[in-house]
Amino acid sequence: MVPMSHGFGGGMSLRTFSAIGLGLAVLLSGSSRPVPAEEVPTESRVVATYDVDLAGFSLGEFRLHARFEGSAYKIKGEGSFSLFVGQIYKSSGATTSAGRFRKTGLEASSFTVNFESGGKKEARRLSFAGGDVREVSIVPPKKGIGRRRVPVTEDQLVDVLDPLSAAFLHSNAVTPVCDETMKVFDGRLRFDIVLTPKRADRLPREAPPGLVGPAAVCNVKFVPIGGYKPDNAAIKYLSKTDQIEAWLVRLPNTTLYVPYWIGVPTPLGRGGATLTKIKIDLD
């Protein structure tokens, strides 16, 4: 669910399919607000499986493994997706994130992502110090910023989260869970996610057992900051829409929330990711 190749291109193409991944990554950005140490699930594990769909058709699954050890956390995600539209487009990837809970909020320490799409491969590595980005490695290396791309400045990489930490760790310890602006960097794209409260809603019957309702329904706004081309169709589309929505549900006995459902409009129909299975081992 990390962006692979931005832009809708002409007609139906791999770029169109990849833009859906960007939209889902935008949806999965979460909260960096403070989390009291006593409300963090120590020495625990959460395994969550999401079905990713487009216009009612399943594209594949994305599975997340999160482990908590004291104030530290480690998250791993992996998925494989395919879409048939005259041709079969396939992509797969794996991503990891590590960091810790601080009184001032989440603090990422590392982020990796490896993905393959249409025969192309890419690997990214990010390291952080004190919440600030310190090193970025992309293989194969990018060809340069280019005149048409908005640059990412050093001050924009201060106190930011990687996409996976932002995606999976939410809290309502201080303010409502759907009331925050997050700063996110994925190695190429620097963007803000603005969450605003929309409503509370009951979980559907098919929701996995063990979740604590009701769901907090958030309106999600994507704001590009740097690393993008102003004329990029996917960026323009996502930044203008007001139809991005995320449902967040609380893990039992904690103030932490995880996404239950996320949805974003695309030119091919509404795309989304739904939590279908979850296993929670909380000490």
Secondary structure, DSSP 8 states (H G I E B T S, - for coil): ----S----SSS-HHHHHHHHHHHHHHT--------GGGS-TTEEEEEEEEEEETTEEEEEEEEEEEEETTEEEEEEEEEEEEESSSEEEEEEEEEEEEEEETTEEEEEEEEEEEEETTEEEEEEEEEETTEEEEEEEES------TTS----GGGGSS-B-HHHHHH-EE-SSS-TT-EEEEEE-SS-EEEEEEEEEEEE---TTS-TT-EEEEEEEEEEEEEEESS-TT-HHHHHHHH-S--EEEEEE-TTSSEEEEEEEEEEETTEEEEEEEEEEEEE--
